[in-house]
């Protein structure tokens, strides 16, 4: 039976980060499975207010976003209010049977309103960084936020995290709510893997992601400085964020200016070619949910080096698809980099094993099928009434 499903996400690729990318691929996956997904998302410059793309019906509401990557607090509130007005109308017009909301706030609040106004059950898809951290000195704002999120979780039919690490954080935050895991995925159909593993004259290292303290770039640069001067390599950093100047300063401090290029954020459509052009992917994070860039790099057939954090540690098979090192261990990271840089014969075996792992466990088609099971469980009690 074809299901009518509303996905509510303030991010929807090409706008936003990994949450928007997940929303788009899950919506497309549901359409490929023969269902009718509708999307309620934020208005953005250059994007039509309504469109149909790959079997997905997209509705963009509220003021156009000023920042295509990150949603400000005021923009989040404006989106929530606009979505609460538009959601019930869409639900009635298209006879929506269930809703899938990305992020607890603001999207979960829109899902709750849809349930209250139209009786549509909603599930919450937790994304990386979506679970509040307990501040040392709670304020009335953080207390209100925490109470609100817990109420939204308990009114949803399911709370699903995109990694075991994020699920554990969520269980610690709200011990009274069951939290299960459906991992993030990679676009197996849209990402063509490498077929040429001949090394560049200067081995091309690649990082894709936010430039901030959680990503461990302040460990990567010192690790690179420890490498033998006889090794030829270059690092390409794809992304933006608050630590751009910190990374640039470190490159200068360690005399790596000529070897490190910060290219800023590149569009989703440009990333597959960027991955394929690299030799080794590196992600030295201090913490992760399920890193989309890592899965995309593996889907591209790249050998990877990552830290032993949940999420990355779940996806990478040490010695088979890449190498795992301890967090904040510049010596260990330098050793792993050296091992792969000097041994290109390992790249193809690791890269092909990584691609196979993504196809078997982390394709968006597999992810969409798992979400469909959640949606069917949400709809079943309504059908029985």
N, C-alpha and C positions, 0 to 999 in steps of 0.2 A: 504494500500500500504506500502510495506517495504521501509523504508528510509535508506539512507547511510549517516552516520553522523560522523564527525571527532571531537573528543574531544582532545583539546590541553591543557596539564597541565604539568608543570615542576615537579609536585609531582604526584605520582601514587602509591597507597598502594601496597606493604608494605613499600615503600619509602615515606618519608615526614610526614606531620601532617594531620590535619583534612581536608585540601583541597584535598590532595591525596586520602584520604578515601572517600570523597564525589565524586571525579571523578570516582573512581572504582565502587562505588555502583550505580551511575547514569548510567554508561556504562552498567553494568550488568542488571539494570532495563530496559534499552532500548532494550537490547538483549532479555529479557524475554517477552517484548511486541511485539517481532517479527521483530525488526529492525536490521540493521547491523552497530554497532558502531566500529569505528576505533579510536585508541588512539595514540597520538604522545607525548612522554614524554622523560625524561632524562635517559641516560644510567646509570646503577648502578651496583656495584659489586655484582656478584652472580645472576644477572638477565640476561636472554637471550636478544639479540638485537631484535628479533622478536618472537612472540608466539601468540597462540590463547588460550584463557582461558574463559570458561563460555560464549562462543559466542562472545567474545570481541577480536578484532585483535589489538595487541599491538606492536608498533614500538618505540624502544628506540634509541635516537640519541645523538651525541656529546660525549665529554670525560666522562668517568665514574665519578660519584659523589664521592667526598672525604668524605662528611658528609651525612649520610643517612637520617638525620632529617631536616637539614636546608641548604638552597641553598645560597652560598656566591654570592656577587655581580659579581665577575668575572665568576663564574659558570653560573649565570643567562644570562650573555651576550653570553657566548659560546653556551649555550642551544638555545637561540633565533636565533643565526646565523645558527646553525645546523638545527633547525626546519624550518627556512625560506628556506633552501635548500631542505629539504626533503618534506615539506608540499605540494608544488605544484605538485611534482611527485606523491605523494599519492593521491592527489585530482583527478588528471587526470586518474591514473591507476584504481582507485576504483569508479570513477564517483561520488565523494562526493557532496552532495546536500546542506549541511549546516555545519557550524562549531560551536562548543561550547568551549569557552576559559575560563579557570579558572585563576582568578587574572588578574588585569589590565596589570601588568608588571611582567615578560616578555611575558606572554602568549597572552595578547591582541594584542601586536605588531605583533606576528606571525599570528593571525587571520586577522589583517588588511592587511598584506602582501599577505595572501591567497586570500583575496577579490580583492586586486589590481591586482594580477597576474593571477588569475583564475576566478574571478567573484563570488566566493563562499561567501554568506552572513555569518556573524558571530555574535554571541551573547556573552556577557561577564557575567560570573558568579562571582560576588563579594564574597570574603571570608572574614572571620574575620581579621581585621587589614589591609584590602585592600584599604581603603580610606585614602589618605594623611591627616595628621594633619597639620594645619597651624602653622609654626614656628613663634616665636616672632620676629626673625630677618631672613627673607627669604634670601637665597643666590641664585646665578645664577643657581646652581644645583637644588634647590627645585623649582625655577620658571620654569626651563626647564621640570622637572618631571611633575609638575602640568599641564603645557600646553600640554605635550604629552598625559597624561592620558585623559584630556578633549577631545582632538582630537580623540583619540581612541574610547571613549564612544560615541561621536557624529557620528562616522562612522559605529558603530555597529547597528544591527537591534534592539537590546534590551540590557538593562543593568538591571540585576536581582541581588538583594541582598539576603543573606540567613537569614536575620532577619529584622524586622521593624526598629530596632535601627540602623543597618548598612545602611538601605535605607535612613533614616533621615540624617545620616552623609553624604551620597553621594549626597542627594538633596541640602544640605547646601554647599557642595564643588562645585557643578555645578548645579546652579539653572535652567540652560537651558536644562537639560536632564531629561527625565522621568525615574524614577527608581521604579521598582515594586519588589515584594517579592515572592520568592519561598523558604520556609524554608529548612534548613538542615534536615537530616533524621537520622534514626537509623536502624540497620540491624535486622528487626523483624524476618526474616527467619533464620539468622545465630546466633542469641542470644536467648538461651533458658532461660526463666525466672526462678527465684527461686521457689522451691516448699516446702522448709523447712525454716520456719521463727523462729525456736527455737533459742533464743539468745545464743551467745557464753558466756562463763564464764566472759571473759573480752569483753564487747561490741566492735565489730570491726567497727571502723569508716574508711572510705575510701575517698581519694582524688586522682583524676587522671587529669593530665594536666601539663602545663609548670610551672616551679618553677621560677616565676618572680613577680615583684611588682604589676602587674595588677591583679594577682590572689588572693591577700588579705591574703596570708599565714601569714603575719606579724600581722594580726588581729586574725586569727584562733588560733595560739599558745597562745597568751595572754588569749583568751576566754577559751581555755582548762584549763589554769592555774587557772581560776576562779571557775571551777567545784568543787563540794563537794569532799573531799577526800574519802568519802564513796562510790562514784561511781567508778565502775570498767570499764575501757575502754582502747583501744589501737588505735592508728592512723597509717594507712599505706598510705604513699605518693608514688604514681606511677608517675614518670616523671623526667625530667631533665631541666636544664636551669641556667641562671646566678645567681639566688638567692639560689642555693643549700647551699652554706656556710652560708648565712644569716639565712636560716631555721634551719640549724644544730646549729648555735650559739644561736638562740632563744630557741631551745629545751634544750640546756644546761643552759641558763640563767634562765628558768622557772622550772628547775629540772624535765624535761619531757623526758630525754634521754631514760629511760627504757620503755617509753610508745609510742614513736614516731619512726617509721622505714621509712627511705628513701630508696626505692628500685630501684630508677632509672627507665628509660623507659623500658617497657616491650613490646614485639611485639604485633601486632594487634591480632594474633591468640591466645595469652595468656590472653587477656583482658576479654573475656566472663566468664571464670572460676574465675578470680580475682573479678569481680563484684558479681558473685553469692556467693562467699565465705564471702562477707561483710554483715554487718547488716544495716548500715546507710551510705549514700553517702553525702558528704559535699563539697560545692563549694562556697567559700566566696569572689567571684570576685568583683573587683571595676568596671569592664566594660567587656562586652562580645558582640559577634555577636550573633550567635546561638551555644552555647557550645555543641560540639559533645559528650564530656564525660558525660554531664548531660543527654542527650537523651539516651545514651547507658545505663547509670545507671537506668533510668526509664524503658527502655526496658527489663532490667534484673530483674525488679520487686523490686527494692530497694526504700524505702522511702528516700526522699532527703531533704537536707537543703541548700538553696541558698540565695543569696542576691537579692534585688529588683532592678536588672539591666535589661534593655531591653534585650531580648533574653531569659535569665533564667526566667524573670518575665512573658514572653509570654508562656513558656512551662509548668511551675509549677502552679498548682492550690492550693493556700494556704489552708491548713487544709484538703485537699483531697488527693493530691499526695505527699505532703510534706509541709515544712514550709519555708516562705520567711522572711528575716530580712533586716534591713537597711544596706547600705554600711558603712564600717568602724565602725560598732557598736559591739564592743567586748562583751558588756553586753547583748545586744539582741541576739547575736550569742550563748553566754553561756547559756542563758535561753532556746533557741530553742534546743540546744544539750541536756540540762537537761530534757526537756519535752519528747524527744523521747527516751533517754537512759533509763529513769525510767519507760517507758510505752511500752513494747514490743507488747502489744495487738494492738497498732495502726499500727505496721509495715506492717502486711500483707494486711490490707485494703488499706493503702496508696500505697504499692508496686503494688498491683493488679490494682488499679485505674490508677497508672502511666503507667503500661504496656498497659492498654486499651487505654489510651490517645495517646500513641505512635502508636499503631496499627491503630487508627482512623485518626490521623492527621500527623504523622511524619514518617511513614514507607517509605523506599526508593522507593517502588513501587508507592506510591502516588506521591512522588517527581518526579520520572521519567515521570509519566503521565503528570505532569504540565510542565516539560521541553519539552516534545514532542509537546505540544500545542504551545510553543514558537517557536520550530523548524518548525512546519507546517506553522505558520504565516510568518516565514522568507523565506520559500520556495515558498509560494503562489505567490508573485509578479514575481518570475522568471518563474513559470509555465504559467503565463498569457501572457508573452511576446511572 
